[in-house]
Amino acid sequence: MDLTVVAYVLYLAVSVGLTVWVARTLSRNGKIFLADVLLGDDQLAEAVNHLLVVGFYLVNLGFVALYLKDSEGVADARQLVEAISVKLGVVLLVLGVLHLGNVFVLSTIRRRGMAERRHAAALHPQA
């Protein structure tokens, strides 16, 4: 079998596996955070969480597919490891940037909501 094809198969297997693992981890651990951001509305938090996971899969797997082609080809085992290493490194960086972007946006929404709640509590103190 051509080593370029082996590189493609390994790259796809590891990239898809990492994408699934990261998506599940973020989904499972993000539910509590989303519930807080959305003022305890668990049903809305679950829906938003699901939408974020679907978007994460679409963006990352789309990137993985577009980044598959290796114009130089793979001639030996060293080039195979190097090609997979570079491709997986880029995929991991994209995963990290997507995650940090999501956390930043959700944190901004959360801070804004907390400020609005404090402001409303100051205007209408409860007895």
N, C-alpha and C positions, 0 to 999 in steps of 0.2 A: 504494500500500500504506500502511496505517495506520502511523504512526511508532512507536506502542506495540509493534506486532508486530515492527518492525525492531529496536527496543530488546531485545525478548525474544530474538530470533534471535542478535543480536550478543552479548548477555549469556551465552546458553547456549554458543555457539561458543567464546568466550574462556574461560569458566569450565571447561568440559569439557577444553579444551586445556591450561589451566594445571593442572588436577587430574591429567591423565595425565602431563604433564611432571614435576610434583613427585613423583608416586608412583613413576615410573621412576627418577628421580634418587635418591630416598630408598632405594628397593629396591637399586639397584646399589651405592650407597655405604654402605649399612647392613649388608651381608653380613659384612664383616670385623669390624665392631663386635659384631654378634650372635654371631659365632663366638667372640669373646673372652668375651662375657658368658656364653655357654653352654659354657665350658671346652673350646673346640676341637671341639665336636661339630658338624661341618659339615652333616650331614644334618638335625639338629634346627634349626640356624640357618637353613637354607634353608626348612624348613617354617614356622618362626615368622615369617620374613621374608615368606613368601607370605601367611600369615594376616594379618599387619599391613597388607599392601598391600590385601587384599580389604576389611578393615575400614575402611581409609582411604578407599577408593572408596565404600563404602556410606555412611559418615557424610558425606563431603563432597558427593557427588552428591545425596544425600538433602536436605542443606541447600540446595544450589543449586536444586533443584526446588521446595522449599518457599518459598524466597526470591524466586521468579520474579515473582510477581504485583506489579503496580504499580497501586495503587488510584487514583492521580491521573491516570494516562495521560500521554502525551507529545504535546505540541502543536507543538513546533518543534525545530530542530536543537540548540539550546542545551540544552533539556530532555532531549533524547536523550542527549547527551554526559554531562550531569549524572547522569541516572538510571543509565547504565551505569557511570559512575565510582563512584558510591556503592555500587552492588551489587557490583562487582568489588573495591572496597576492603574491604568486609565479608567477601567470600569469601577474599581474601588473608589477612586477619586470622585467620579461622577456620583456614585452612591452617597458618598460623604457630603458632597456639596448639596445634593437634593435634600438630604436629611437636615443639614444645617439650615437650609433655606426654609423648610417647613417649620422647624423649631423657631426660627426667627419670626416668621409671620404669625404663628400661633402665640408666641410670647408677647408680641406687640398687641395682638387682639386681647389677650388676657390682661395685660397692664392697663389698656384702655378701659376694659370692663371694670377692673378693680377701682380705677380712678373715678369712673362714673358712679359706682356703688358708694364710694366714700363721699362723693359730692352729694348724692341723693340723701345719704344718711345725715350729713351735716345740715341740709336744708329741712329735713323732716325727721328730727330726732324722735325716737320712740320713748314713751313714758316708762 
